Amino acid sequence: MQTEWLSDEERVAWVRLAAVLELLPGVLDTQLRRDAELTHFEYFLLAMLSEAPDRTLRMTSLAQRTHATLPRLSHVVRRLEDRGLVRRFPCPQDGRATNAQLTDAGWAKVVDTAPGHVTNVRHHVIDALGADQVTQLSEITEAILARIDPDGVVMSPQRGHPSGRR
């Protein structure tokens, strides 16, 4: 099989996307650590729970939605449990499974943290684009997600607002 090399225009687009993928997590993490004493991953995990029915998900489902291995997820959830933001308990429908639930303190943390996070996202991403570009970005990311997440785990129908806003 012969490699179909990227054209100059494709290479520039790819390198720019790769730069965004490398730089944006640090930008998001810095603000969340400063303002909420959370990593971006911790906030994302709390936001996923905030959007779930009864603010509860099986750990396996939470791992899928956050793209975490079960050991990593367990470690992070344990830290959040120690802070009173999450609790774990046996799944009533399947005693072999464990559920994670956002506590009232965890909900309050998401609600308090969401405005600063949204402001940061708006400043660094949304406000850098025009309205047509936001639409294009949505279409572009949808096309890419269809390839890298064909089962739609990330954007499942249950997902509401990633900011935790309802």
C-alpha positions, 0 to 999 in steps of 0.5 A: 500500500502506497502512502498518500502524503499530505498536500502542503495545505493539508499539512498546514491544517494538520500541524495547526490542529495538532498545536491546538490539541497540545496547547488547549488542554494546558490553557483549560487546566491552568484556569481550573486549577487556579479558580476551582482547584480541579484539573480539567479531567476532574472537572470533565468527570464532574460535568459528565456526572452532572448531566447523568440521570440522578447524577449517577453513572456506572464506573464503566460508563463514566470511563467511556465518557471521559476516555479514561482507563478504569484504573485511572478513573478509580484513582481520580474518583477516589481523590474526588471522594476524599474531597466529598464531591463524588461517592461510589456505591454498588449498582443496585441492578448489578452488584458486580458493578459500581456506580459513581454519583455526584454529591450535593457538594460536587454539584455545587462545585460544578455550578460554581466552576462552570461560569469561569470555565465557559468564560475561558473557553469563550475567550480562547476558542469561541470568541476567536471565531466568527459565527460561520466559523463556529458552525464550521468548527461544529461540522468539522469536529462532528466529521472527525468524531464520526471517524474516531468515535463511531459509536458516539460514546462522547456525544451520546444522546443523554449528554446535555451541556458539558459545562454542567449548565441545565 
